[in-house]
Amino acid sequence: MENYYTSYSKVVQNTRYYFVKKFLKFPEFNNVPDVLVGYGMHPEFEKACNIATIHDQNIMDKLLNEMEGSVEQSKVIDMHFGNFEMKSNAR
């Protein structure tokens, strides 16, 4: 059994919220899905971690650094649609 963690942030109504998840993984068993054991959401990253029962400062620092690093690597690409005519197949 081992723990692993994920985190991301999202802006909701002009406020950035941090979402943190804590999972249990059972690599010694076949076909056993990961179990979500902690989930936190809060505008303050440390409070989101506390809600998700993550108290190890090294893990919190790693999650925050990975999240901030992924934002810096992203790139916005302008898309020009020109004279595109929108069509729909809704029924």
C-alpha positions in Angstrom: 0.0 0.0 0.0 1.3 3.5 -0.8 -0.1 7.0 -0.8 0.0 9.4 -3.7 -1.3 12.9 -4.1 -2.6 15.2 -6.9 -3.4 18.9 -6.9 -4.6 21.6 -9.3 -6.1 25.1 -9.1 -9.1 26.6 -10.8 -10.5 30.2 -10.8 -14.2 30.2 -9.6 -16.0 33.5 -9.6 -12.7 35.5 -9.7 -11.2 33.5 -6.8 -8.4 30.9 -7.2 -9.3 27.7 -5.5 -6.8 24.9 -4.8 -8.0 21.3 -5.1 -5.9 18.6 -3.4 -6.5 14.8 -3.4 -4.9 12.0 -1.4 -5.1 8.4 -2.7 -4.2 5.0 -1.4 -2.8 2.7 -4.1 -2.5 -1.1 -3.7 0.1 -2.2 -6.2 0.4 -5.7 -4.6 -3.2 -6.5 -5.7 -4.4 -6.9 -9.3 -7.5 -5.0 -10.4 -7.9 -3.0 -7.2 -8.7 0.6 -7.9 -7.1 3.5 -6.1 -9.0 4.8 -3.1 -9.6 8.5 -2.5 -9.0 9.0 1.2 -8.7 12.8 1.4 -10.0 15.7 -0.7 -9.6 19.4 0.1 -10.7 22.6 -1.7 -9.9 26.1 -0.4 -8.6 29.5 -1.6 -5.5 28.9 0.6 -3.3 26.0 -0.5 -2.3 25.0 3.1 -5.9 24.9 4.2 -6.9 22.7 1.2 -4.1 20.3 2.2 -5.3 20.3 5.9 -8.8 19.5 4.7 -7.4 16.6 2.6 -5.4 15.4 5.7 -2.0 16.2 4.1 0.3 17.5 6.9 3.7 16.7 5.6 5.4 19.9 4.6 7.7 18.2 2.0 4.7 16.8 0.2 2.8 20.1 0.3 5.9 21.9 -1.1 6.2 19.4 -3.9 2.6 19.6 -4.9 2.7 23.4 -5.0 5.9 23.5 -7.0 4.6 21.0 -9.5 1.4 23.0 -9.9 3.2 26.3 -10.3 5.7 24.7 -12.8 2.9 23.4 -15.0 1.4 26.9 -15.4 4.8 28.4 -16.4 5.2 25.7 -19.1 1.8 26.4 -20.7 1.5 28.6 -23.8 -1.5 30.5 -25.2 -2.0 30.1 -28.9 -4.3 32.6 -30.8 -6.8 30.9 -33.1 -8.1 32.8 -36.1 -11.2 31.2 -37.5 -11.4 33.4 -40.6 -14.6 32.9 -42.6 -15.7 29.8 -40.8 -19.4 29.1 -40.9 -20.8 27.4 -37.8 -23.0 24.4 -38.4 -24.8 22.1 -35.9 -26.1 18.6 -36.1 -28.3 18.9 -33.0 -31.5 16.9 -33.1 
